[in-house]
């Protein structure tokens, strides 16, 4: 930890005396109450005492303002002049004051914590999922809020239930949504503010943000058709996720089949587990079963490294011999060789929007439900080309 170190003095066993300062790191004031403290030492060896005893009242006295003015300056509930805020901040910096989180939460009637429900810890998070987590944490921090991560599914249902019933959070952001998702129904019954990244088949009055996977996959298919490809394959997520009704997987499959039918293409679809080894095996199976396939569309970013190895093993050069596109995290699309033509999932924007919607819902429980469906452009890079002549 950077900055000066905090050293607690050892406790002595002698009894408390009014107005005395004990070496244990406890001060007894004239009212007989105690306050913990520690001593911060700078590099010169000099120190000053800072602790919970240095409260809003002391800040107000030193800044020459009322306690309520200090409270308003800290919470932002009422406007305070810039000069007064600066004077208060100068005193806070001098004292090293930090507001007690529990007291602040009690005063506001909130925990100042948001819950983020993520896939089970046993599953490796994809780049897009990690992007969601990071963007939610960053967006919450911008509002001086903490984020409590909680897994759900399988053995983690009790963790999710504690989030719902334990009054630990002011609201919840839920990831990885199924078309029929019991977690959404549970949160609706609990009257706990929540936003989903993804949306159920019938969102009703829920708040959500999502990427339009069906529309984006449709555009990928039209792009390949315009390049002359006649037989294409969709490399989807795992069979387990598809069977469970995972929204992006099913919407992508629907968009793919409708678009290929509209363009008169031969459509193939495969499910692939979210790992590189599965990607390699999946692509080799595609080449064995459908050797005339000349292009693939995918939403399975975890399988991409394996797909790339399989292409190299088969002696196929992208895009001369085979074209590849899809809906993928930008970093993975840029790192692919050659860089992948794809719709880049806007994870940062989705996380920020989810936090904004959740805070709006927390602030006004009667607000009309809102949602955002994003359709990012396809970034034309280097992984798609004309249908090879030998096909």
BALOBA-1460 file (C-alpha; in Angstrom, 3 decimals):
// residues 391
<rec num="1" residu="x" x="0.000" y="0.000" z="0.000"/>
<rec num="2" residu="x" x="1.410" y="3.378" z="-0.988"/>
<rec num="3" residu="x" x="1.627" y="6.381" z="1.320"/>
<rec num="4" residu="x" x="2.345" y="6.537" z="5.031"/>
<rec num="5" residu="x" x="1.935" y="3.464" z="7.210"/>
<rec num="6" residu="x" x="-0.567" y="3.177" z="10.060"/>
<rec num="7" residu="x" x="0.748" y="1.873" z="13.389"/>
<rec num="8" residu="x" x="-1.539" y="1.005" z="16.276"/>
<rec num="9" residu="x" x="-0.015" y="1.513" z="19.723"/>
<rec num="10" residu="x" x="-0.204" y="-1.406" z="22.115"/>
<rec num="11" residu="x" x="-3.043" y="-1.699" z="24.580"/>
<rec num="12" residu="x" x="-2.398" y="-1.065" z="28.246"/>
<rec num="13" residu="x" x="-4.528" y="-2.632" z="30.931"/>
<rec num="14" residu="x" x="-5.020" y="0.405" z="33.145"/>
<rec num="15" residu="x" x="-8.628" y="1.651" z="33.495"/>
<rec num="16" residu="x" x="-10.109" y="4.421" z="31.321"/>
<rec num="17" residu="x" x="-9.957" y="7.931" z="32.713"/>
<rec num="18" residu="x" x="-12.115" y="10.786" z="31.480"/>
<rec num="19" residu="x" x="-10.123" y="12.949" z="29.084"/>
<rec num="20" residu="x" x="-7.146" y="10.611" z="28.953"/>
<rec num="21" residu="x" x="-5.662" y="9.047" z="25.801"/>
<rec num="22" residu="x" x="-4.851" y="5.382" z="26.120"/>
<rec num="23" residu="x" x="-1.859" y="3.877" z="24.362"/>
<rec num="24" residu="x" x="-4.089" y="1.132" z="22.986"/>
<rec num="25" residu="x" x="-5.267" y="3.322" z="20.176"/>
<rec num="26" residu="x" x="-8.456" y="4.305" z="22.013"/>
<rec num="27" residu="x" x="-9.359" y="7.810" z="23.163"/>
<rec num="28" residu="x" x="-11.865" y="8.388" z="25.966"/>
<rec num="29" residu="x" x="-13.522" y="11.768" z="25.688"/>
<rec num="30" residu="x" x="-15.293" y="13.826" z="28.314"/>
<rec num="31" residu="x" x="-18.590" y="12.106" z="27.667"/>
<rec num="32" residu="x" x="-16.990" y="8.745" z="28.386"/>
<rec num="33" residu="x" x="-17.297" y="7.506" z="24.799"/>
<rec num="34" residu="x" x="-14.360" y="6.057" z="22.917"/>
<rec num="35" residu="x" x="-12.953" y="6.483" z="19.432"/>
<rec num="36" residu="x" x="-10.305" y="4.375" z="17.725"/>
<rec num="37" residu="x" x="-7.368" y="6.113" z="16.171"/>
<rec num="38" residu="x" x="-4.075" y="5.389" z="14.488"/>
<rec num="39" residu="x" x="-0.960" y="7.456" z="13.936"/>
<rec num="40" residu="x" x="0.295" y="8.184" z="10.421"/>
<rec num="41" residu="x" x="4.021" y="8.766" z="10.102"/>
<rec num="42" residu="x" x="5.563" y="10.539" z="7.163"/>
<rec num="43" residu="x" x="9.111" y="10.022" z="5.924"/>
<rec num="44" residu="x" x="10.491" y="12.537" z="8.440"/>
<rec num="45" residu="x" x="9.186" y="10.460" z="11.327"/>
<rec num="46" residu="x" x="6.630" y="13.037" z="12.434"/>
<rec num="47" residu="x" x="3.088" y="11.863" z="12.784"/>
<rec num="48" residu="x" x="-0.472" y="12.986" z="13.281"/>
<rec num="49" residu="x" x="-3.482" y="11.203" z="14.659"/>
<rec num="50" residu="x" x="-6.377" y="10.445" z="12.330"/>
<rec num="51" residu="x" x="-9.392" y="8.346" z="13.107"/>
<rec num="52" residu="x" x="-13.118" y="7.954" z="13.467"/>
<rec num="53" residu="x" x="-13.075" y="10.533" z="16.249"/>
<rec num="54" residu="x" x="-12.313" y="13.163" z="13.607"/>
<rec num="55" residu="x" x="-15.928" y="13.435" z="12.454"/>
<rec num="56" residu="x" x="-18.152" y="15.808" z="10.514"/>
<rec num="57" residu="x" x="-18.547" y="18.064" z="13.541"/>
<rec num="58" residu="x" x="-14.790" y="18.610" z="13.770"/>
<rec num="59" residu="x" x="-14.598" y="19.275" z="10.031"/>
<rec num="60" residu="x" x="-17.432" y="21.804" z="10.297"/>
<rec num="61" residu="x" x="-15.721" y="23.590" z="13.220"/>
<rec num="62" residu="x" x="-12.397" y="23.878" z="11.402"/>
<rec num="63" residu="x" x="-14.013" y="24.943" z="8.113"/>
<rec num="64" residu="x" x="-16.240" y="27.486" z="9.875"/>
<rec num="65" residu="x" x="-19.489" y="26.026" z="8.539"/>
<rec num="66" residu="x" x="-22.420" y="24.055" z="9.906"/>
<rec num="67" residu="x" x="-22.513" y="20.258" z="10.150"/>
<rec num="68" residu="x" x="-25.339" y="20.185" z="7.594"/>
<rec num="69" residu="x" x="-23.216" y="22.141" z="5.104"/>
<rec num="70" residu="x" x="-20.446" y="19.545" z="5.418"/>
<rec num="71" residu="x" x="-22.996" y="16.766" z="4.957"/>
<rec num="72" residu="x" x="-24.441" y="18.416" z="1.834"/>
<rec num="73" residu="x" x="-20.960" y="18.969" z="0.407"/>
<rec num="74" residu="x" x="-20.103" y="15.276" z="0.905"/>
<rec num="75" residu="x" x="-23.404" y="13.827" z="-0.331"/>
<rec num="76" residu="x" x="-24.218" y="16.337" z="-3.061"/>
<rec num="77" residu="x" x="-27.865" y="16.388" z="-1.956"/>
<rec num="78" residu="x" x="-27.974" y="20.201" z="-1.957"/>
<rec num="79" residu="x" x="-25.867" y="22.801" z="-3.760"/>
<rec num="80" residu="x" x="-22.915" y="24.257" z="-1.840"/>
<rec num="81" residu="x" x="-20.774" y="27.113" z="-3.157"/>
<rec num="82" residu="x" x="-17.511" y="26.159" z="-4.803"/>
<rec num="83" residu="x" x="-15.518" y="28.220" z="-2.292"/>
<rec num="84" residu="x" x="-17.160" y="26.477" z="0.660"/>
<rec num="85" residu="x" x="-16.658" y="23.046" z="-0.903"/>
<rec num="86" residu="x" x="-12.985" y="23.845" z="-1.448"/>
<rec num="87" residu="x" x="-12.584" y="24.955" z="2.178"/>
<rec num="88" residu="x" x="-14.236" y="21.757" z="3.403"/>
<rec num="89" residu="x" x="-12.091" y="19.635" z="1.091"/>
<rec num="90" residu="x" x="-8.950" y="21.368" z="2.362"/>
<rec num="91" residu="x" x="-9.882" y="20.484" z="5.948"/>
<rec num="92" residu="x" x="-10.702" y="16.900" z="4.939"/>
<rec num="93" residu="x" x="-7.332" y="16.579" z="3.208"/>
<rec num="94" residu="x" x="-5.560" y="18.004" z="6.266"/>
<rec num="95" residu="x" x="-7.308" y="15.608" z="8.638"/>
<rec num="96" residu="x" x="-7.231" y="12.573" z="6.367"/>
<rec num="97" residu="x" x="-10.974" y="12.128" z="6.991"/>
<rec num="98" residu="x" x="-12.886" y="9.302" z="5.367"/>
<rec num="99" residu="x" x="-16.666" y="9.066" z="5.908"/>
<rec num="100" residu="x" x="-17.742" y="5.871" z="7.634"/>
<rec num="101" residu="x" x="-19.381" y="3.744" z="4.955"/>
<rec num="102" residu="x" x="-21.879" y="2.113" z="7.330"/>
<rec num="103" residu="x" x="-22.944" y="5.434" z="8.824"/>
<rec num="104" residu="x" x="-23.286" y="6.975" z="5.379"/>
<rec num="105" residu="x" x="-25.395" y="4.057" z="4.164"/>
<rec num="106" residu="x" x="-27.591" y="4.278" z="7.277"/>
<rec num="107" residu="x" x="-28.117" y="8.010" z="6.806"/>
<rec num="108" residu="x" x="-29.029" y="7.598" z="3.132"/>
<rec num="109" residu="x" x="-31.105" y="4.470" z="3.641"/>
<rec num="110" residu="x" x="-28.963" y="2.670" z="1.052"/>
<rec num="111" residu="x" x="-26.011" y="0.314" z="0.950"/>
<rec num="112" residu="x" x="-24.242" y="2.240" z="-1.827"/>
<rec num="113" residu="x" x="-23.490" y="-1.181" z="-3.324"/>
<rec num="114" residu="x" x="-24.708" y="-2.740" z="-6.567"/>
<rec num="115" residu="x" x="-24.914" y="-6.488" z="-7.109"/>
<rec num="116" residu="x" x="-23.512" y="-8.007" z="-10.301"/>
<rec num="117" residu="x" x="-24.638" y="-11.587" z="-10.913"/>
<rec num="118" residu="x" x="-22.089" y="-13.430" z="-13.048"/>
<rec num="119" residu="x" x="-21.813" y="-16.979" z="-14.457"/>
<rec num="120" residu="x" x="-20.589" y="-19.713" z="-12.060"/>
<rec num="121" residu="x" x="-16.950" y="-19.489" z="-10.995"/>
<rec num="122" residu="x" x="-16.312" y="-22.911" z="-12.551"/>
<rec num="123" residu="x" x="-16.843" y="-21.401" z="-15.994"/>
<rec num="124" residu="x" x="-14.117" y="-19.341" z="-17.553"/>
<rec num="125" residu="x" x="-15.453" y="-15.902" z="-18.420"/>
<rec num="126" residu="x" x="-15.102" y="-14.837" z="-22.047"/>
<rec num="127" residu="x" x="-13.561" y="-11.532" z="-23.090"/>
<rec num="128" residu="x" x="-17.017" y="-10.043" z="-23.595"/>
<rec num="129" residu="x" x="-18.145" y="-11.186" z="-20.139"/>
<rec num="130" residu="x" x="-14.981" y="-9.814" z="-18.532"/>
<rec num="131" residu="x" x="-15.613" y="-6.586" z="-20.408"/>
<rec num="132" residu="x" x="-19.097" y="-6.388" z="-18.875"/>
<rec num="133" residu="x" x="-17.697" y="-6.933" z="-15.374"/>
<rec num="134" residu="x" x="-14.955" y="-4.348" z="-15.779"/>
<rec num="135" residu="x" x="-17.250" y="-1.729" z="-17.287"/>
<rec num="136" residu="x" x="-19.877" y="-2.160" z="-14.559"/>
<rec num="137" residu="x" x="-17.234" y="-1.784" z="-11.837"/>
<rec num="138" residu="x" x="-15.790" y="1.322" z="-13.517"/>
<rec num="139" residu="x" x="-19.205" y="2.900" z="-14.061"/>
<rec num="140" residu="x" x="-20.221" y="2.235" z="-10.454"/>
<rec num="141" residu="x" x="-16.954" y="3.697" z="-9.151"/>
<rec num="142" residu="x" x="-17.692" y="6.898" z="-11.058"/>
<rec num="143" residu="x" x="-20.753" y="7.245" z="-8.812"/>
<rec num="144" residu="x" x="-18.784" y="6.327" z="-5.667"/>
<rec num="145" residu="x" x="-20.502" y="2.936" z="-5.477"/>
<rec num="146" residu="x" x="-19.154" y="-0.525" z="-4.733"/>
<rec num="147" residu="x" x="-19.981" y="-3.705" z="-6.669"/>
<rec num="148" residu="x" x="-20.661" y="-7.078" z="-5.061"/>
<rec num="149" residu="x" x="-20.041" y="-9.998" z="-7.439"/>
<rec num="150" residu="x" x="-22.230" y="-13.052" z="-6.989"/>
<rec num="151" residu="x" x="-22.295" y="-16.220" z="-9.115"/>
<rec num="152" residu="x" x="-25.563" y="-17.893" z="-10.028"/>
<rec num="153" residu="x" x="-26.568" y="-21.257" z="-11.395"/>
<rec num="154" residu="x" x="-25.809" y="-24.779" z="-10.248"/>
<rec num="155" residu="x" x="-24.428" y="-24.802" z="-6.716"/>
<rec num="156" residu="x" x="-24.555" y="-21.021" z="-6.500"/>
<rec num="157" residu="x" x="-28.322" y="-20.525" z="-6.209"/>
<rec num="158" residu="x" x="-27.978" y="-19.768" z="-2.495"/>
<rec num="159" residu="x" x="-25.551" y="-16.957" z="-3.279"/>
<rec num="160" residu="x" x="-28.066" y="-15.431" z="-5.678"/>
<rec num="161" residu="x" x="-30.829" y="-15.778" z="-3.101"/>
<rec num="162" residu="x" x="-28.731" y="-13.949" z="-0.520"/>
<rec num="163" residu="x" x="-28.337" y="-11.093" z="-2.982"/>
<rec num="164" residu="x" x="-32.094" y="-10.970" z="-3.463"/>
<rec num="165" residu="x" x="-33.170" y="-11.218" z="0.177"/>
<rec num="166" residu="x" x="-30.173" y="-10.104" z="2.226"/>
<rec num="167" residu="x" x="-30.541" y="-6.333" z="1.724"/>
<rec num="168" residu="x" x="-26.857" y="-6.227" z="0.807"/>
<rec num="169" residu="x" x="-27.333" y="-4.185" z="-2.351"/>
<rec num="170" residu="x" x="-29.483" y="-1.348" z="-3.649"/>
<rec num="171" residu="x" x="-30.022" y="-3.051" z="-7.000"/>
<rec num="172" residu="x" x="-28.787" y="-5.858" z="-9.232"/>
<rec num="173" residu="x" x="-27.303" y="-6.184" z="-12.719"/>
<rec num="174" residu="x" x="-27.873" y="-9.647" z="-14.159"/>
<rec num="175" residu="x" x="-25.701" y="-11.126" z="-16.933"/>
<rec num="176" residu="x" x="-26.078" y="-14.031" z="-19.374"/>
<rec num="177" residu="x" x="-29.841" y="-14.041" z="-19.809"/>
<rec num="178" residu="x" x="-31.936" y="-17.005" z="-20.960"/>
<rec num="179" residu="x" x="-35.080" y="-16.471" z="-23.022"/>
<rec num="180" residu="x" x="-37.022" y="-17.912" z="-20.084"/>
<rec num="181" residu="x" x="-34.920" y="-16.918" z="-17.074"/>
<rec num="182" residu="x" x="-36.178" y="-17.765" z="-13.555"/>
<rec num="183" residu="x" x="-33.739" y="-15.263" z="-12.033"/>
<rec num="184" residu="x" x="-35.549" y="-12.410" z="-13.773"/>
<rec num="185" residu="x" x="-38.865" y="-13.629" z="-12.407"/>
<rec num="186" residu="x" x="-37.376" y="-13.951" z="-8.912"/>
<rec num="187" residu="x" x="-36.040" y="-10.395" z="-8.954"/>
<rec num="188" residu="x" x="-39.388" y="-9.096" z="-10.227"/>
<rec num="189" residu="x" x="-41.186" y="-10.808" z="-7.339"/>
<rec num="190" residu="x" x="-38.722" y="-9.376" z="-4.822"/>
<rec num="191" residu="x" x="-39.333" y="-5.791" z="-5.983"/>
<rec num="192" residu="x" x="-35.588" y="-5.242" z="-6.018"/>
<rec num="193" residu="x" x="-34.413" y="-2.819" z="-8.722"/>
<rec num="194" residu="x" x="-32.556" y="-4.712" z="-11.443"/>
<rec num="195" residu="x" x="-31.264" y="-4.398" z="-14.990"/>
<rec num="196" residu="x" x="-30.316" y="-7.262" z="-17.284"/>
<rec num="197" residu="x" x="-27.476" y="-7.342" z="-19.800"/>
<rec num="198" residu="x" x="-29.429" y="-9.351" z="-22.324"/>
<rec num="199" residu="x" x="-33.208" y="-9.763" z="-22.301"/>
<rec num="200" residu="x" x="-35.799" y="-12.472" z="-21.890"/>
<rec num="201" residu="x" x="-38.187" y="-13.386" z="-24.686"/>
<rec num="202" residu="x" x="-40.986" y="-11.293" z="-23.169"/>
<rec num="203" residu="x" x="-39.300" y="-8.494" z="-21.179"/>
<rec num="204" residu="x" x="-42.556" y="-6.905" z="-20.059"/>
<rec num="205" residu="x" x="-41.772" y="-4.241" z="-17.454"/>
<rec num="206" residu="x" x="-38.120" y="-5.149" z="-16.969"/>
<rec num="207" residu="x" x="-35.172" y="-2.818" z="-17.640"/>
<rec num="208" residu="x" x="-32.452" y="-4.146" z="-19.936"/>
<rec num="209" residu="x" x="-29.580" y="-3.487" z="-22.324"/>
<rec num="210" residu="x" x="-28.490" y="-5.822" z="-25.100"/>
<rec num="211" residu="x" x="-26.781" y="-6.275" z="-28.437"/>
<rec num="212" residu="x" x="-29.033" y="-7.168" z="-31.361"/>
<rec num="213" residu="x" x="-27.356" y="-10.479" z="-32.149"/>
<rec num="214" residu="x" x="-29.997" y="-11.508" z="-34.675"/>
<rec num="215" residu="x" x="-29.581" y="-8.326" z="-36.717"/>
<rec num="216" residu="x" x="-25.783" y="-8.423" z="-36.541"/>
<rec num="217" residu="x" x="-25.535" y="-12.059" z="-37.644"/>
<rec num="218" residu="x" x="-27.950" y="-11.243" z="-40.474"/>
<rec num="219" residu="x" x="-25.620" y="-8.472" z="-41.642"/>
<rec num="220" residu="x" x="-22.636" y="-10.847" z="-41.472"/>
<rec num="221" residu="x" x="-24.485" y="-13.325" z="-43.713"/>
<rec num="222" residu="x" x="-25.380" y="-10.622" z="-46.234"/>
<rec num="223" residu="x" x="-21.735" y="-9.511" z="-46.267"/>
<rec num="224" residu="x" x="-20.612" y="-13.053" z="-47.116"/>
<rec num="225" residu="x" x="-23.342" y="-13.450" z="-49.735"/>
<rec num="226" residu="x" x="-22.244" y="-10.202" z="-51.388"/>
<rec num="227" residu="x" x="-18.742" y="-11.711" z="-51.630"/>
<rec num="228" residu="x" x="-20.167" y="-14.687" z="-53.544"/>
<rec num="229" residu="x" x="-20.157" y="-17.361" z="-50.811"/>
<rec num="230" residu="x" x="-22.825" y="-20.022" z="-51.334"/>
<rec num="231" residu="x" x="-22.389" y="-22.411" z="-48.392"/>
<rec num="232" residu="x" x="-21.726" y="-20.978" z="-44.930"/>
<rec num="233" residu="x" x="-21.703" y="-22.274" z="-41.364"/>
<rec num="234" residu="x" x="-22.669" y="-20.762" z="-38.018"/>
<rec num="235" residu="x" x="-20.318" y="-21.731" z="-35.176"/>
<rec num="236" residu="x" x="-22.594" y="-21.178" z="-32.199"/>
<rec num="237" residu="x" x="-22.081" y="-21.477" z="-28.430"/>
<rec num="238" residu="x" x="-22.227" y="-24.831" z="-26.625"/>
<rec num="239" residu="x" x="-25.072" y="-27.303" z="-27.014"/>
<rec num="240" residu="x" x="-25.805" y="-26.916" z="-23.288"/>
<rec num="241" residu="x" x="-26.308" y="-23.160" z="-23.610"/>
<rec num="242" residu="x" x="-28.484" y="-23.565" z="-26.690"/>
<rec num="243" residu="x" x="-30.609" y="-26.197" z="-24.933"/>
<rec num="244" residu="x" x="-30.941" y="-23.931" z="-21.887"/>
<rec num="245" residu="x" x="-32.323" y="-21.139" z="-24.065"/>
<rec num="246" residu="x" x="-29.367" y="-18.743" z="-23.944"/>
<rec num="247" residu="x" x="-30.608" y="-15.596" z="-25.657"/>
<rec num="248" residu="x" x="-27.646" y="-14.617" z="-27.879"/>
<rec num="249" residu="x" x="-27.217" y="-18.190" z="-29.143"/>
<rec num="250" residu="x" x="-30.858" y="-18.657" z="-30.116"/>
<rec num="251" residu="x" x="-31.268" y="-15.174" z="-31.605"/>
<rec num="252" residu="x" x="-28.066" y="-15.645" z="-33.617"/>
<rec num="253" residu="x" x="-29.287" y="-18.986" z="-34.969"/>
<rec num="254" residu="x" x="-32.623" y="-17.473" z="-35.966"/>
<rec num="255" residu="x" x="-30.969" y="-14.526" z="-37.704"/>
<rec num="256" residu="x" x="-28.525" y="-16.834" z="-39.488"/>
<rec num="257" residu="x" x="-31.167" y="-19.207" z="-40.830"/>
<rec num="258" residu="x" x="-33.491" y="-16.413" z="-41.943"/>
<rec num="259" residu="x" x="-30.697" y="-14.507" z="-43.690"/>
<rec num="260" residu="x" x="-29.278" y="-17.550" z="-45.498"/>
<rec num="261" residu="x" x="-32.777" y="-18.490" z="-46.663"/>
<rec num="262" residu="x" x="-33.375" y="-14.949" z="-47.897"/>
<rec num="263" residu="x" x="-30.129" y="-15.019" z="-49.923"/>
<rec num="264" residu="x" x="-30.547" y="-18.584" z="-51.172"/>
<rec num="265" residu="x" x="-27.437" y="-19.892" z="-49.377"/>
<rec num="266" residu="x" x="-26.829" y="-23.383" z="-48.047"/>
<rec num="267" residu="x" x="-26.773" y="-23.057" z="-44.258"/>
<rec num="268" residu="x" x="-24.918" y="-25.272" z="-41.775"/>
<rec num="269" residu="x" x="-24.979" y="-24.836" z="-38.006"/>
<rec num="270" residu="x" x="-22.821" y="-26.364" z="-35.288"/>
<rec num="271" residu="x" x="-22.610" y="-25.967" z="-31.526"/>
<rec num="272" residu="x" x="-19.173" y="-25.608" z="-29.977"/>
<rec num="273" residu="x" x="-18.031" y="-25.557" z="-26.369"/>
<rec num="274" residu="x" x="-16.444" y="-22.335" z="-25.102"/>
<rec num="275" residu="x" x="-12.806" y="-23.411" z="-25.324"/>
<rec num="276" residu="x" x="-9.986" y="-23.477" z="-27.837"/>
<rec num="277" residu="x" x="-9.733" y="-27.285" z="-28.030"/>
<rec num="278" residu="x" x="-13.414" y="-27.485" z="-28.910"/>
<rec num="279" residu="x" x="-12.932" y="-24.844" z="-31.594"/>
<rec num="280" residu="x" x="-10.197" y="-26.898" z="-33.240"/>
<rec num="281" residu="x" x="-12.265" y="-30.116" z="-33.154"/>
<rec num="282" residu="x" x="-15.367" y="-28.284" z="-34.341"/>
<rec num="283" residu="x" x="-13.685" y="-26.777" z="-37.397"/>
<rec num="284" residu="x" x="-12.075" y="-30.097" z="-38.352"/>
<rec num="285" residu="x" x="-15.525" y="-31.716" z="-38.165"/>
<rec num="286" residu="x" x="-16.935" y="-28.966" z="-40.394"/>
<rec num="287" residu="x" x="-14.238" y="-29.652" z="-42.980"/>
<rec num="288" residu="x" x="-14.960" y="-33.388" z="-42.842"/>
<rec num="289" residu="x" x="-18.763" y="-33.160" z="-43.075"/>
<rec num="290" residu="x" x="-19.140" y="-30.124" z="-45.368"/>
<rec num="291" residu="x" x="-15.931" y="-29.619" z="-47.386"/>
<rec num="292" residu="x" x="-17.686" y="-27.122" z="-49.689"/>
<rec num="293" residu="x" x="-18.274" y="-24.615" z="-46.866"/>
<rec num="294" residu="x" x="-16.203" y="-21.526" z="-47.660"/>
<rec num="295" residu="x" x="-17.099" y="-19.161" z="-44.818"/>
<rec num="296" residu="x" x="-18.100" y="-19.179" z="-41.171"/>
<rec num="297" residu="x" x="-19.979" y="-16.816" z="-38.871"/>
<rec num="298" residu="x" x="-19.485" y="-17.121" z="-35.113"/>
<rec num="299" residu="x" x="-20.379" y="-15.666" z="-31.725"/>
<rec num="300" residu="x" x="-18.097" y="-18.125" z="-29.923"/>
<rec num="301" residu="x" x="-15.017" y="-16.048" z="-29.172"/>
<rec num="302" residu="x" x="-13.545" y="-18.597" z="-26.723"/>
<rec num="303" residu="x" x="-13.329" y="-21.144" z="-29.566"/>
<rec num="304" residu="x" x="-11.551" y="-18.774" z="-31.964"/>
<rec num="305" residu="x" x="-7.953" y="-19.695" z="-31.056"/>
<rec num="306" residu="x" x="-8.762" y="-23.327" z="-31.818"/>
<rec num="307" residu="x" x="-10.438" y="-22.385" z="-35.091"/>
<rec num="308" residu="x" x="-7.325" y="-20.466" z="-36.051"/>
<rec num="309" residu="x" x="-5.104" y="-23.482" z="-35.318"/>
<rec num="310" residu="x" x="-7.398" y="-25.721" z="-37.351"/>
<rec num="311" residu="x" x="-7.212" y="-23.351" z="-40.312"/>
<rec num="312" residu="x" x="-3.415" y="-23.394" z="-40.134"/>
<rec num="313" residu="x" x="-3.339" y="-27.184" z="-39.765"/>
<rec num="314" residu="x" x="-5.566" y="-27.552" z="-42.850"/>
<rec num="315" residu="x" x="-3.314" y="-25.239" z="-44.859"/>
<rec num="316" residu="x" x="-6.137" y="-22.737" z="-45.387"/>
<rec num="317" residu="x" x="-5.220" y="-19.080" z="-45.749"/>
<rec num="318" residu="x" x="-7.708" y="-16.472" z="-44.552"/>
<rec num="319" residu="x" x="-9.373" y="-14.944" z="-46.524"/>
<rec num="320" residu="x" x="-7.959" y="-16.434" z="-49.733"/>
<rec num="321" residu="x" x="-9.236" y="-19.947" z="-48.969"/>
<rec num="322" residu="x" x="-11.757" y="-19.342" z="-46.203"/>
<rec num="323" residu="x" x="-13.631" y="-16.336" z="-44.777"/>
<rec num="324" residu="x" x="-14.509" y="-15.795" z="-41.137"/>
<rec num="325" residu="x" x="-16.675" y="-13.160" z="-39.457"/>
<rec num="326" residu="x" x="-19.006" y="-12.759" z="-36.485"/>
<rec num="327" residu="x" x="-19.921" y="-10.855" z="-33.324"/>
<rec num="328" residu="x" x="-16.821" y="-10.733" z="-31.126"/>
<rec num="329" residu="x" x="-14.999" y="-8.656" z="-28.503"/>
<rec num="330" residu="x" x="-12.890" y="-6.006" z="-30.233"/>
<rec num="331" residu="x" x="-9.608" y="-7.127" z="-28.616"/>
<rec num="332" residu="x" x="-9.998" y="-10.694" z="-29.895"/>
<rec num="333" residu="x" x="-11.012" y="-9.483" z="-33.346"/>
<rec num="334" residu="x" x="-7.879" y="-7.329" z="-33.533"/>
<rec num="335" residu="x" x="-5.643" y="-10.124" z="-32.217"/>
<rec num="336" residu="x" x="-6.882" y="-12.698" z="-34.729"/>
<rec num="337" residu="x" x="-4.598" y="-13.348" z="-37.705"/>
<rec num="338" residu="x" x="-5.540" y="-11.723" z="-39.944"/>
<rec num="339" residu="x" x="-7.676" y="-9.214" z="-37.991"/>
<rec num="340" residu="x" x="-11.284" y="-10.368" z="-37.933"/>
<rec num="341" residu="x" x="-14.067" y="-8.619" z="-39.807"/>
<rec num="342" residu="x" x="-16.705" y="-8.447" z="-37.076"/>
<rec num="343" residu="x" x="-19.319" y="-6.518" z="-35.180"/>
<rec num="344" residu="x" x="-17.395" y="-5.514" z="-32.063"/>
<rec num="345" residu="x" x="-19.451" y="-6.069" z="-28.898"/>
<rec num="346" residu="x" x="-19.545" y="-2.687" z="-27.087"/>
<rec num="347" residu="x" x="-19.003" y="-4.119" z="-23.609"/>
<rec num="348" residu="x" x="-17.945" y="-0.807" z="-22.054"/>
<rec num="349" residu="x" x="-21.019" y="0.993" z="-23.349"/>
<rec num="350" residu="x" x="-23.333" y="-1.824" z="-22.283"/>
<rec num="351" residu="x" x="-21.916" y="-1.853" z="-18.748"/>
<rec num="352" residu="x" x="-22.200" y="1.916" z="-18.439"/>
<rec num="353" residu="x" x="-25.770" y="1.909" z="-19.727"/>
<rec num="354" residu="x" x="-26.719" y="-0.883" z="-17.337"/>
<rec num="355" residu="x" x="-25.421" y="1.107" z="-14.361"/>
<rec num="356" residu="x" x="-27.133" y="4.297" z="-15.561"/>
<rec num="357" residu="x" x="-30.470" y="2.522" z="-15.960"/>
<rec num="358" residu="x" x="-30.152" y="0.851" z="-12.573"/>
<rec num="359" residu="x" x="-29.387" y="4.134" z="-10.809"/>
<rec num="360" residu="x" x="-32.354" y="5.783" z="-12.550"/>
<rec num="361" residu="x" x="-34.567" y="2.957" z="-11.346"/>
<rec num="362" residu="x" x="-33.231" y="3.170" z="-7.780"/>
<rec num="363" residu="x" x="-33.796" y="6.933" z="-7.722"/>
<rec num="364" residu="x" x="-37.368" y="6.639" z="-9.019"/>
<rec num="365" residu="x" x="-39.111" y="3.343" z="-8.406"/>
<rec num="366" residu="x" x="-42.146" y="4.531" z="-10.373"/>
<rec num="367" residu="x" x="-40.213" y="5.396" z="-13.536"/>
<rec num="368" residu="x" x="-41.352" y="3.770" z="-16.776"/>
<rec num="369" residu="x" x="-39.176" y="0.788" z="-17.778"/>
<rec num="370" residu="x" x="-36.394" y="1.604" z="-20.223"/>
<rec num="371" residu="x" x="-34.100" y="-0.469" z="-22.412"/>
<rec num="372" residu="x" x="-31.333" y="-0.083" z="-24.985"/>
<rec num="373" residu="x" x="-30.771" y="-2.421" z="-27.938"/>
<rec num="374" residu="x" x="-27.407" y="-1.721" z="-29.569"/>
<rec num="375" residu="x" x="-26.440" y="-2.610" z="-33.131"/>
<rec num="376" residu="x" x="-22.772" y="-1.720" z="-33.614"/>
<rec num="377" residu="x" x="-21.393" y="-1.482" z="-37.153"/>
<rec num="378" residu="x" x="-19.407" y="-4.302" z="-38.693"/>
<rec num="379" residu="x" x="-15.725" y="-3.389" z="-38.720"/>
<rec num="380" residu="x" x="-14.279" y="-4.450" z="-42.056"/>
<rec num="381" residu="x" x="-10.816" y="-5.824" z="-41.348"/>
<rec num="382" residu="x" x="-8.995" y="-8.585" z="-43.216"/>
<rec num="383" residu="x" x="-10.710" y="-11.945" z="-42.609"/>
<rec num="384" residu="x" x="-13.352" y="-11.941" z="-45.369"/>
<rec num="385" residu="x" x="-12.896" y="-12.123" z="-49.109"/>
<rec num="386" residu="x" x="-14.410" y="-13.410" z="-52.294"/>
<rec num="387" residu="x" x="-15.479" y="-17.052" z="-52.536"/>
<rec num="388" residu="x" x="-12.468" y="-19.054" z="-53.691"/>
<rec num="389" residu="x" x="-12.616" y="-20.148" z="-57.317"/>
<rec num="390" residu="x" x="-11.782" y="-23.763" z="-56.533"/>
<rec num="391" residu="x" x="-14.820" y="-24.131" z="-54.247"/>
